[in-house]
Amino acid sequence: MSAITAGVVKSLRDRTNAPMMDCKEALIEAKGDVEVAVAILRKKNAAIQAKKGERETAEGRIAFCIDAASKVASLIEVRCESGPVVNSDHFVALSNDLAGQVVFSNPENVDALNSQPFYKEPSRKVNDRIGDVVGLIRENMKPARFVRLQGGHFGAYIHHDGTVGVLIQTEGAKADDQILRDVCMHIAAKNPLFATRDEIKKEQIDREMEIAREQAAATGKPANIVEKIAEGKVKTWFAESVLLEQPFVKEEKKTVGEILNGAGLKFVRFVRYRVGELS
């Protein structure tokens, strides 16, 4: 039996992030064999994960990963049980790892993600990586949804509390990382309903115009003036609802579309996640 010194315990803790007493107990059970102790701790984490697996995960954070070399990016929502865990170093690192897993391993769905070999440690599953943090923090944790985009240039932004995240995809000769991040920040703040007018059904535009006409007619003005007022109201609705027509938050004299065009970028798609929203 190898000597179980404080240094050996600390080394196991550094490797596994498990509490010191858990490391010491695992080493005693393993008779000083570090590799066996690691396996004991991971088995213990798996048992904790199974026990807590049915508990509600109402909190969480959004994370992203962008791999410029392969032109692939992801946005993921990862859930936990309590607010204080959301910004803990271990949960943030886990969320970032899961975002990377989506980029580099291209899972079909959440179930497939959990069962994949973990891209940073292929001898283990993603669910084992989650179990490490569950065992450490003692809360249920799980990926809730993700998106994976491929091709072009990407920008991303995560709100300081982790609850809102945005990923944008563009095309162009060269990416402007700062502008893309700023546009994502704009999307996080303004939450546009549509990216372009083309996404809006004609019936919805007609309905907005009818509402605007009724409001304008209530002023008692002549019919030709009512029509102009209604058109102005619908134009304002477009500017409030359509991303590329919204005044840019950092330069309101220009629209988001004009900002992107000025940077030589063509908009493709954006994804905005807020923790707890339905997909």
N, C-alpha and C positions, 0 to 999 in steps of 0.2 A: 504493500500500500504506500503510495507516494505521500509525502508530507503535505498536509493541507495548511499552508502558510497564508498569511494575510495577502501576500503578493499574488498567490495562485487564485484566491477568492476574487481579488480585484481584477485580475486578468480575465476571469470568467465573466465578471460583471461587465467589463468593457466590451467583451465580445457579444454578450446576449442582452445587455441592458436590464437584466433581471435584478430584483432587490438583493442586497448583500446577503441577508439571511437565507433567502432562497438558494443563492449560489453556494453558500456554505453547506446547507442541508443536502443539495444535489451532489456536491463533492464527497460528502461523508457517505451518502448512499452509493456513490460510484467508486468508493475506496480510493479517491484521489485521481481517478482517470478523468481527465478534462473532457475528452470526446464523449465518454459515457455520460458525464454530467450535463453536457450540452443536450444530448438526446433526452435525458430525464426532464430537463427544463422545458424542452419543446413539447414533450408528451403532456406535461402539466399544463402548458398553455393551451394545448388542444382540448383538454378536458374543461378548462375554464371557458373557452370559446363555445364549446358545445352547450354548456350550462347556461350561458348568457345569450345564446342565439335567438331566443324567442322574445327577448326584451325589446321594447319599442325604441326605435332610433329616430327621434324627432329633431335632433340637431345635426350639424354637419358643416362641411365646407366644400368649396369648388376649387379644383386644381387644373392646371394645364401643362402640356408638354409640347414643345415645338422642336422638330428636328429639321433644321434648314438643309442639311445635306441630302436627305431623302424627300424633302418637301412634304412632310407629313406632320399633322398636328392633332392634338386631342384636347377635349374638355370633359371633365368628369365630376360628378357629385358623389361624395363619400359621406356616409351617415355615421353618427355616434349618438350617445344617449344624452349628454349634458353639455351645456354651453361652455364651461371652463375647459373642456377637453379640446374644443374646436381649434384653439390657437396654441395648443401644446406642441412642443418640438416633435415629439414622436408621432402625433397624429398628422401634423403638417408633412413630415417626411413620408409617412405612409401614403397620404393622398398624392404626393408628387410621384412616388414610386408607381402607384396605380395608373396615373396619367401616362407615365412612361411605358408601362406595360401595354396600354392601348396602342400607343404609337408603334412600338417595336414588335409586338406580337399579334396585332390585328385580331382580337377576339370578336366572335360573331355577336355575343350578347353578354350580359352580366354573369350568367351561369358558366359560360365558356371561359370568361375572364378568370373566375375563381379557380377553375380547375387547370388552367395552363401552368406550365413550368414558369417559375418566376425568372424574368429575363436577366436579373442581376445574379441569380443563384439557381441555375437550371436544375440542380438536383432536388429542389424543393418546389412545391406548388405555391401559387399566389395566395391561396387560402392559408398556407403555413405562415407566409409573411404577415398576413392580417392577424393570425393567431398570436404572433410574437407581441404585437401591440395590445391586443385584447388581454393577454396574460399580464402585461405590465400595468395597464391602466385599469383593468377590471371593468370594462364596458363593452357592450356589443358594438361592433363596427361592421360596416359592409358598403360596397359600392352600390349606388342606387341607379345610375344611368350614365351614359357617356356618348360622345360623338367623336368620330375620327374623320378628318378631312385630308385630302391628298391633292397636291398640285398647287403651284403658285407661291404667293408670299402670305405669311401669316402675322397677325398681331394678337396680343392677348392682354387682359387686365383682370386682376382679382381685387375686389374691394378689401379694405384693410381688415375687416372682420371675417373675411373668407366666405360670406354668405351669398355673394353675387360674383359671377365670373362671365367674361365675354371672350369669344374667339371670333376673329374676322379673317376671311380668305379673300385675297385679291390677286389680280394678274398685272404684270407690268415688267418693264426691263429691269428695274431695280427696286428693292423694298426700301421704304423709309420707316425704320423701326419706331421712331418717336411718334410720327404721325399715326401709324397704325395703332400704337398703344393709346394715343390720345383719342382716336375715334372709338376704340373699345371703351375707354372711360366715359365718353359721351353716351354710348349705348347703355352702359350700366346705369347712368344717371337719368337718361330720358326715356328709356324703355320703349323704343318705337314699336308700333304694332305691325308695321310692314317695312320691307327694305326698299321697294320701289312701287310705283303706282300699278305696275303690271300685276302685282300680287293681289290687288284689290278686285273683288268681284264687281261687275257692273251694277248688280242689284244693290250693293252696299253704297256705291257712289250715288246712285239714284235716290236712295233713301236719305242720305245726308243732304242732297240738294233739295229734296222735298221738305225736310225739317227746316232748312235754311230759308226756303221760300215762305213757309208758314210764319217763321219768326220775323222775316222782313215785312210781310204783308200786315202784320200786327201794328206796324208803325204808321199805317194809313197813307204811305207814299204812293205815287203813281206806279203802274205796272212795270214800266221800263226801269224805274229806279229800284223797285223791288228785285227785279232780275239781277241787276248789277250788285246789289247788296248780297243776294243769295250766292252769287258767283264768288264774291269776296270771302264770304263765310266758308265756303267749301275749299277755297284756296288756303285759307288759314288752317282748316282741318287737315289738309294734305301736309302743310308745314309742321303740324304738331304730330302727325301719325306716321309719316313716311321718312325713314332714315335719311335718304339722300337729299330730301328737301328740307330737313330740319336745319335751323341756324346752328352752326357749330359752336359748342359751349365756350371754346377758347377764342373764337373770332366770329362773333354773331353777325357780322356783315356778309359772311360767306356761308353757304350751305355745306353740309357734310360732303355732298357730291362734288362741289367745287373744290373743296380741300383735297379730296382724293385725286381728282383730275389734275389739279395743280402739281401733285407729286408724281404724276405719270402712272397712276394706279387705277385699274378698272375693278370695280366692286364685283365680287362673286357671291358671297354669302356671309351671314353672321349667325352665331348661336349665342344666346344669352340664357344662363341658368341662374335661378335663385333657389337656395336650399328649401326643400319642401314643396315646390311647385310640381304639378303633374307634368309629365313629358308631353 
